[in-house]
């Protein structure tokens, strides 16, 4: 492998490490049906619907996938 290609790979790896360390992404809390996150969490109908969907799903931890 050429020296230039190696330097590019090292640079990209460094940028990736910096991006993972900084992690500038913010958690999102979407509103559904005009309700806020807090409204949805305290809504018994919504929480029971979420529980019923989650109970019917399988989680494969090895590949980080939820199968419903």
C-alpha positions as CSV (number, residue, x, y, z in Angstrom):
1,X,0.0,0.0,0.0
2,X,1.4,3.4,-0.9
3,X,2.4,5.9,1.8
4,X,-0.3,8.4,0.6
5,X,-3.1,5.8,0.9
6,X,-1.9,4.9,4.4
7,X,-1.9,8.5,5.5
8,X,-5.5,8.9,4.1
9,X,-6.6,5.9,6.0
10,X,-5.0,7.1,9.3
11,X,-6.5,10.5,8.8
12,X,-10.0,9.1,8.3
13,X,-9.6,6.8,11.3
14,X,-8.6,9.8,13.4
15,X,-11.6,11.8,12.2
16,X,-13.9,8.8,13.0
17,X,-12.5,8.6,16.5
18,X,-13.0,12.3,17.1
19,X,-16.6,12.1,15.8
20,X,-17.4,9.2,18.1
21,X,-15.8,10.9,21.1
22,X,-17.6,14.2,20.6
23,X,-21.0,12.6,19.8
24,X,-22.8,15.9,19.0
25,X,-26.1,14.2,18.3
26,X,-29.0,15.0,20.6
27,X,-31.7,12.6,21.7
28,X,-34.9,13.2,19.8
29,X,-38.3,12.9,21.4
30,X,-40.9,13.0,18.6
31,X,-44.4,14.2,19.2
32,X,-47.3,11.9,18.1
33,X,-50.8,13.2,17.5
34,X,-49.9,16.7,18.8
35,X,-48.8,15.2,22.2
36,X,-45.4,15.9,23.7
37,X,-43.1,13.3,25.0
38,X,-44.3,13.9,28.6
39,X,-47.9,13.5,27.5
40,X,-47.2,10.2,25.8
41,X,-45.3,8.8,28.7
42,X,-48.2,9.5,31.1
43,X,-50.9,8.4,28.6
44,X,-52.1,5.0,29.8
45,X,-53.5,4.0,26.4
46,X,-50.3,4.8,24.6
47,X,-48.1,3.0,27.2
48,X,-50.3,-0.1,27.1
49,X,-50.1,-0.1,23.3
50,X,-46.3,0.1,23.4
51,X,-46.2,-2.7,26.0
52,X,-48.3,-5.0,23.8
53,X,-46.2,-4.4,20.8
54,X,-43.0,-4.9,22.6
55,X,-44.2,-8.2,24.2
56,X,-44.8,-9.6,20.7
57,X,-41.2,-8.8,19.5
58,X,-38.0,-10.8,19.8
59,X,-34.7,-9.1,20.4
60,X,-31.5,-10.5,18.9
61,X,-28.8,-9.0,21.0
62,X,-25.9,-10.4,18.9
63,X,-26.9,-8.2,15.9
64,X,-28.8,-5.5,17.8
65,X,-32.1,-6.1,15.9
66,X,-35.7,-6.2,17.0
67,X,-37.9,-8.6,15.1
68,X,-41.7,-8.2,15.4
